[in-house]
Amino acid sequence: MRKAIIATTAVVSALLFTAAPALAENAHIVGSPSATVSGNSLILSASVAGLGNVPSVTLSLEGTADVSSRCYTKSGNKPQAANKQETINVNQSETFAVRNGRTNATFTVTPLSTLTCPKGQVVVIESVSYNLALVYMGETLFTFVG
């Protein structure tokens, strides 16, 4: 009888210890996520906690970005040409290292514009609007809107 009690206690203990990490997982955003336009790229960053005791996680960025761009001369003048309007479909996945149940994720959407300028001119992003979801295991953790 005593051996049966010890065996049952061992099995229950093993189940409790293996279930504990799963119960601790509750992915959520920590702090303030950021979105920045830099040149012809949109850079989005967020800190995600509550990931449990895993070495890495795969996060996805899904949605669209609407971009208005134009060619400028290197001296900053606008030649006579219409702006280019584009909608960029975004569907990126990346794997990030996890430490103590937390990771810092950064996605770069580039190029924002596919506009090609003549020699001596550069592409300038005049405006960007976006609606991009940061997704973990099918759940939206945060939506970048701007």
One Martini backbone bead per residue (centre of mass of N, CA, C, O) as a GRO file, in nm:
protein
  146
    1MET     BB    1   0.058   0.063  -0.021
    2ARG     BB    2   0.297   0.256   0.009
    3LYS     BB    3   0.395   0.231  -0.289
    4ALA     BB    4   0.134   0.349  -0.416
    5ILE     BB    5   0.152   0.629  -0.284
    6ILE     BB    6   0.429   0.707  -0.396
    7ALA     BB    7   0.358   0.674  -0.696
    8THR     BB    8   0.122   0.874  -0.699
    9THR     BB    9   0.283   1.119  -0.599
   10ALA     BB   10   0.484   1.123  -0.835
   11VAL     BB   11   0.282   1.164  -1.064
   12VAL     BB   12   0.147   1.424  -0.961
   13SER     BB   13   0.407   1.590  -0.945
   14ALA     BB   14   0.482   1.571  -1.243
   15LEU     BB   15   0.225   1.708  -1.348
   16LEU     BB   16   0.258   1.978  -1.200
   17PHE     BB   17   0.543   2.056  -1.316
   18THR     BB   18   0.452   2.046  -1.625
   19ALA     BB   19   0.201   2.249  -1.598
   20ALA     BB   20   0.316   2.520  -1.492
   21PRO     BB   21   0.431   2.655  -1.752
   22ALA     BB   22   0.161   2.665  -1.903
   23LEU     BB   23   0.018   2.851  -1.689
   24ALA     BB   24   0.231   3.096  -1.721
   25GLU     BB   25   0.125   3.147  -2.001
   26ASN     BB   26   0.080   3.512  -2.100
   27ALA     BB   27   0.083   3.687  -2.351
   28HIS     BB   28   0.228   4.027  -2.349
   29ILE     BB   29   0.254   4.361  -2.340
   30VAL     BB   30   0.534   4.578  -2.275
   31GLY     BB   31   0.474   4.879  -2.275
   32SER     BB   32   0.569   5.074  -2.570
   33PRO     BB   33   0.515   5.054  -2.870
   34SER     BB   34   0.681   5.103  -3.196
   35ALA     BB   35   0.679   5.345  -3.479
   36THR     BB   36   0.907   5.396  -3.765
   37VAL     BB   37   1.025   5.613  -4.006
   38SER     BB   38   1.308   5.509  -4.223
   39GLY     BB   39   1.304   5.617  -4.502
   40ASN     BB   40   1.206   5.303  -4.669
   41SER     BB   41   1.103   5.234  -4.364
   42LEU     BB   42   0.933   5.024  -4.122
   43ILE     BB   43   0.960   5.030  -3.764
   44LEU     BB   44   0.880   4.763  -3.532
   45SER     BB   45   0.824   4.757  -3.168
   46ALA     BB   46   0.827   4.497  -2.901
   47SER     BB   47   0.740   4.381  -2.577
   48VAL     BB   48   0.731   4.036  -2.468
   49ALA     BB   49   0.547   3.861  -2.227
   50GLY     BB   50   0.457   3.547  -2.104
   51LEU     BB   51   0.621   3.286  -2.259
   52GLY     BB   52   0.785   3.126  -2.083
   53ASN     BB   53   0.995   2.822  -2.095
   54VAL     BB   54   1.158   2.927  -2.373
   55PRO     BB   55   1.393   2.988  -2.627
   56SER     BB   56   1.155   3.052  -2.846
   57VAL     BB   57   0.969   3.265  -3.084
   58THR     BB   58   0.694   3.315  -3.308
   59LEU     BB   59   0.630   3.605  -3.492
   60SER     BB   60   0.378   3.821  -3.639
   61LEU     BB   61   0.316   4.038  -3.927
   62GLU     BB   62  -0.011   4.182  -4.008
   63GLY     BB   63  -0.109   4.364  -4.310
   64THR     BB   64  -0.111   4.722  -4.386
   65ALA     BB   65   0.041   4.974  -4.611
   66ASP     BB   66   0.014   5.317  -4.684
   67VAL     BB   67   0.178   5.489  -4.960
   68SER     BB   68   0.350   5.807  -5.010
   69SER     BB   69   0.549   5.900  -5.293
   70ARG     BB   70   0.858   6.075  -5.407
   71CYS     BB   71   1.057   6.262  -5.606
   72TYR     BB   72   1.380   6.403  -5.535
   73THR     BB   73   1.613   6.607  -5.513
   74LYS     BB   74   1.909   6.652  -5.345
   75SER     BB   75   1.803   6.960  -5.273
   76GLY     BB   76   1.466   6.916  -5.226
   77ASN     BB   77   1.317   6.906  -5.490
   78LYS     BB   78   1.014   6.900  -5.684
   79PRO     BB   79   0.919   6.753  -5.937
   80GLN     BB   80   0.704   6.713  -6.207
   81ALA     BB   81   0.510   6.484  -6.027
   82ALA     BB   82   0.343   6.229  -5.916
   83ASN     BB   83   0.240   6.056  -5.679
   84LYS     BB   84   0.282   5.745  -5.511
   85GLN     BB   85   0.044   5.488  -5.461
   86GLU     BB   86   0.050   5.235  -5.198
   87THR     BB   87  -0.005   4.886  -5.113
   88ILE     BB   88   0.121   4.698  -4.844
   89ASN     BB   89   0.166   4.366  -4.788
   90VAL     BB   90   0.184   4.205  -4.467
   91ASN     BB   91   0.386   3.887  -4.400
   92GLN     BB   92   0.563   3.827  -4.115
   93SER     BB   93   0.819   3.603  -3.983
   94GLU     BB   94   0.978   3.556  -3.656
   95THR     BB   95   1.252   3.460  -3.454
   96PHE     BB   96   1.283   3.481  -3.094
   97ALA     BB   97   1.447   3.522  -2.820
   98VAL     BB   98   1.418   3.389  -2.485
   99ARG     BB   99   1.411   3.561  -2.159
  100ASN     BB  100   1.236   3.511  -1.894
  101GLY     BB  101   0.965   3.525  -2.081
  102ARG     BB  102   1.119   3.734  -2.287
  103THR     BB  103   1.089   3.976  -2.568
  104ASN     BB  104   1.237   4.156  -2.845
  105ALA     BB  105   1.062   4.297  -3.116
  106THR     BB  106   1.165   4.341  -3.469
  107PHE     BB  107   1.031   4.504  -3.753
  108THR     BB  108   1.093   4.533  -4.115
  109VAL     BB  109   0.950   4.739  -4.361
  110THR     BB  110   1.087   4.658  -4.685
  111PRO     BB  111   0.989   4.847  -4.900
  112LEU     BB  112   0.755   5.096  -4.913
  113SER     BB  113   0.872   5.178  -5.193
  114THR     BB  114   0.883   5.120  -5.565
  115LEU     BB  115   0.999   5.368  -5.653
  116THR     BB  116   1.161   5.508  -5.942
  117CYS     BB  117   1.429   5.717  -5.995
  118PRO     BB  118   1.604   5.928  -6.139
  119LYS     BB  119   1.886   6.050  -6.185
  120GLY     BB  120   1.945   6.252  -5.893
  121GLN     BB  121   1.720   6.099  -5.731
  122VAL     BB  122   1.489   6.052  -5.451
  123VAL     BB  123   1.312   5.878  -5.228
  124VAL     BB  124   1.010   6.001  -5.065
  125ILE     BB  125   0.829   5.978  -4.780
  126GLU     BB  126   0.523   6.144  -4.714
  127SER     BB  127   0.330   5.888  -4.634
  128VAL     BB  128   0.192   5.677  -4.360
  129SER     BB  129  -0.029   5.399  -4.329
  130TYR     BB  130  -0.132   5.161  -4.065
  131ASN     BB  131  -0.232   4.797  -4.013
  132LEU     BB  132  -0.069   4.603  -3.762
  133ALA     BB  133  -0.030   4.274  -3.648
  134LEU     BB  134   0.068   4.114  -3.353
  135VAL     BB  135   0.145   3.761  -3.360
  136TYR     BB  136   0.058   3.479  -3.130
  137MET     BB  137  -0.073   3.188  -3.177
  138GLY     BB  138  -0.329   3.352  -3.327
  139GLU     BB  139  -0.281   3.607  -3.143
  140THR     BB  140  -0.345   3.934  -3.076
  141LEU     BB  141  -0.135   4.163  -2.904
  142PHE     BB  142  -0.106   4.396  -3.133
  143THR     BB  143  -0.194   4.719  -3.288
  144PHE     BB  144  -0.067   4.896  -3.545
  145VAL     BB  145  -0.152   5.250  -3.569
  146GLY     BB  146  -0.095   5.526  -3.837
   0.00000   0.00000   0.00000
